Amino acid sequence: MDNVVSIILAGGRGMRMNVLSQMRAKPMLSFGGGFHVIDFVLTNCLHSGVKEIAALVDYNRYDVEKYLNEWHRLNGTGQNLQVLEPKRNTYKGTADAVYQNIEYLEKHITGDALILAADHIYKMDYRKMLAFHRKVNADATIGVVTVPVKEAHRFGIVKVSNEGKIVEFVEKPKTAHTNLGSMGIYIIKIQTLLEYLIKDASNPDSPHDFGHAIIPEMVGKDNVFAYKFNDYWQDIGTVDAYYQANMDLIQAEPPFDYNSSWTTLAGDIQNTMPVKVHRQNNITNSLICPGCIIKGTVQNSIISTGVIIEEKALVKNSVVLAHQLSANTA
């Protein structure tokens, strides 16, 4: 991808994830047993040919940075991956995170910024979105998907014209007028983005967030277009959404095939320790990761790398995580 830089927002703790994110940053949550949630956006960048990537870390930043460096060592041939920490203690919001690293953007001022979240499960070729963005000469392009009406309050909801231009953007509305939700994927001309970030940083009343401040401010003033994504996408921002995305993997016909040619590449998945099963026929419709020891019974569940299920234990309709997530464990 020419003249584009990717900004991965990987700093969030994920307060709605409750105990799941007390000891780990949300992007480092296990997914599908042997992967991390952040692996998917990294792999999308890799297969989309993104050469310049900046990952903005904050909560539990040591573990996240350690994992990112290991991922890049194993998979990032031809890519420049920089891990950037807050300049002022912490990030106040997604826009503030980018603003605190504004010097990085200024080095690429004539190009476009591809701004991505690190807590979404999907496979996407960003080159197609970039081509659309440049074809319509957009100042900003927002990736959008159709979301369930009952879940619309969790997303930025957009209204578009017949030409695909966004005429309204409301972040997490109490009542949604459409079910077209923002994916949290933005392509913005860097020169334009810098102007809005500087203006937003000077406003003490701003939440310093893309969805609440930057994007609504741009709509109606600039050429902001919607890019419709028609494949599987899941924001794992709640415990229920995280659980359901994992359970999707063990359906008879999974809506998301993460073992295809777009396979996520992660250090953990290179763990080739065999699965040890002590009794035959005690595993039903489950995903068992390398290094597991199964003495009990597992039904309709996902068991992460290295987990031990003891004799007489029954695990049913569950996602079982390993004790700790870091660059060296699942």
Buried (B, 14 or more C-beta within 10 A) or exposed (E): BEEBBBBBBBBBBBEBBEEBBEEBBBBBBBBBBBBBBBBBBBBBBBBBBBBBBBBBBBBBBEBBBBBBBBBBEEBBEEBEBBBBBBEEEEBBBBBBBBBBBBEBBEEBEEBBBBBBBBBBBBBBBBBEBBEBBBEBEBBBBBBBBEBEEEBBEBBBBBBBEEEBBBEBBBBBBEEBEBBBBBBBBBBBBBBBBBEBBEEBBEEEEBBBBBBBBBBBBBBEEBBBBBBEBEEBBBBBBBBEBBBEBBBBBBEEEEEBEBEEEBBBBBBBBEBEEEBEBEEEEBBEEBBBBBBBBBBBBBBBBBBBBBBBBEEEEEBEEBBBBBEEBBBEBB
